Amino acid sequence: MRLNLIPRIALAVVLGFALLLPSARASDCSKTSLGLVPLNELGPGLYQGFSGGLYPNACNLRPEAHERAGLEIARAIVPLNRAAERDSENGKIVLLSVGMSNTTQEFSTFQSIVARDPDKNPQLALVDGAQGGWSADRIVSGGEQYWATVNQRLARAGFTPEQVQIAWLKQADARPTLPFPEDARKLQQELKIIVLTLKRLFPNIKIVYLSSRIYAGYASTSLNPEPFAYQSGFAVKWLIEEQINGSPELNFDPDEGEVKAPWLAWGPYLWGDGLTPRRDGLIWECTDFNRDGTHPSTSGRRKVAEMLLEFFKSDSTAVPWFLARPSDRLSNFARPRGIYILDSRLGTDIDGVSMRDANIRDLSFVTGYVLRPSWAELEPAQDVYDFRMIENIIRKLDLLGQKLSMGIRPAEPSYIVENEGVASWFDSDPHVNRWRPVPWDPFLLQRMEKFIQALAEHEIDGMKLKDHPVLSTVNLGIMGAHVAIRDPIAVKIEDMPGYSRDNFKHAVLTNLRAATNNFPGKFVQIGFWKVRDSVGSPALWEEVRCIVLDEFDGARNPRVGFWMDNLAAARMDAAADQVIGFPAPEFAAPLLTSQNNTWISFQALTSWTAPFTGENKVAGAEPADGMRFAFDKYGSTYFEIYVRDIDDERYRPGFEAWHDRLFPPQVTITSPDGGARVSGTVAVTAEASDNVGVVATQFKLDGADFGAELTSPPYEVILDTSRIRPGEHTLSAVARDAAGNVARSNEVKIIVEP
């Protein structure tokens, strides 16, 4: 993952939990779990009658309108000088922590980590405004001294209140006693007052990220024990929902009237149920806390600090101002990469059936081939399968060292719709023109699952397709629909017989489960458009997006990527560098708003060489322009291109450059092993490789550079453990290639013995 920073931003960040340290009393390490479900895993489940999810409708994703507003605001954050003027050379972007003792402890650790991070925007400045003893209720009831101290700290750091542009708010009440939900409602109102105060005192503040408390099950005092720590999450959730629902008191949009508040969103959600792992593996051990079981120990502070760093490096609204080079950012998960050629109906004829292989090309910049047969072609009769087309392609690509991306066109075998009792609709698309089953029909879903299983288990030269190294990506669509989460051309999904949201969501999840279960280890992606029905809010597509990304989250289940066939780019002036790209963000909102969660892939809308549709959308440009647009706007690294463009010599330099750009180096720490106990001097080694050549590798200890940057193998440095404190440390490495790509290795935890 390449992470970059933009101009320095005055970021008002942490509204923390300023609680006075009570008399030392040993924490209760027996309370390793409360049996409560973290908000980001509760979803539509209930806690005392209230649903979970970080955002409205039991979802962990920001609604589209709020996401787009946040992106626009984030991109407008620029370095400001002391006079609050834009100053790209001497200005700063200030990130301010505000809150209680927990907050200042966690944020100060965050500061020390960020100070050593080469990805940090050099114009970003961090100021810790959080103070012990200042809980939310105390700030609200008389916080003049608190805010005076914040301004003093800003001044000592060389900044003015006008330079603060972002805040992280983490707060709670001291010694709460009210029952739920009254306690959370009280905190919600206090957080609102603090947010409004921030806007009044720091007029240029644009964003406030909020976090609730960490686990407090080990607490031995009444300072802020459970379940109040857990319930503080509802206060944050409800405050953000209040703004999303259009509260005039929290208006951030000048088009809607007077701006009274910054844009609000969740920062990292920190609560986990003690030793019960969250889906992402988060646990809170007794050793993560000081003796009172409330304030974090060194390890607890670092845990929060690392979650903050990961959030600011990956959240779509933080990347533009937090990273040095935000245009190079990509979320840190595996994704399909490369330039793939689209097939056509042409190809080798075997028994009157085209093998669709005519467009295969042996070119250095081509990663692979997109084969798009229909289900009906692969299962011409019930339980009769003909996979010769796939066998043929696999063998040819294997000889070329290329990959297969397999899609399925929307044509189910006729026996399905002819089965008695199958609900159907008529597809008048000229390319189809026949009756088809509705996506949620039980018989269709049953046969779809059997077909995908047969496809995955089919052996080619002694190897099952699901295990074949040539197969990289599968896009099997939503059977009975238009290849994707998308209305067919002929009829809206909501007008099909038996439609309900639950039925449609069941169909989507059943198709995706069949694909991911039968093709483990392969990239599964699905087309995703803004499908709607007559229900106003949330939009159908937003509800579907929420359940798909929640289930296929990369932890419990493999991620599922989102795909569209609308990629295009045009130049109004061929001599200028200004490119108009498609699809527009509004049209492709499911993709735009999902970049933090999964990968985004594109098929070209048409050919740039010989456009058969949308000629104005490719005028004066070339495929490389489209790829650049998709990479910059959507983070895309996978492109399906028409063969006429592949064959056009004018476009070859652009293809070659993008092929190099799409593949970062591979770098792995090879020794010592994870969990090794070390002392004295230790050799730290790594392996690094790349398609265009590794130019440098830098080892890191706890995120900071150590040893010289190495420009050639062997990649090895000597770690003198006598120079670092005993305990756990993290080793990693960063490699750069000749195309400017940067990649990080795996992290290896070691324990330095005294």
BELDA-V329081 format. One record per helix or strand of 2 or more residues. SS is the DSSP state (hx for helix, st for strand). FROM is the first residue (numbers start at 1). TO is the last residue. Records with the same first field share a line. If there is no record, write none. Layout:
# BELDA-V329081
SS = FROM-TO + FROM-TO
This chain:
# BELDA-V329081
st = 9-10 + 46-47 + 50-51 + 92-99 + 124-128 + 164-170 + 207-211 + 263-266 + 338-342 + 349-350 + 353-354 + 368-374 + 403-409 + 424-427 + 434-437 + 459-460 + 463-464 + 471-475 + 484-485 + 523-528 + 560-570 + 580-582 + 600-604 + 638-641 + 666-671 + 677-678 + 681-689 + 694-701 + 704-705 + 715-720 + 727-737 + 742-744 + 748-752
hx = 39-42 + 64-75 + 101-115 + 136-142 + 144-156 + 161-163 + 182-201 + 228-244 + 248-250 + 254-256 + 286-288 + 298-314 + 316-322 + 326-328 + 375-378 + 388-400 + 414-418 + 442-457 + 465-467 + 493-495 + 501-518 + 540-551 + 589-592 + 615-617 + 623-634 + 643-647 + 649-662 + 721-723
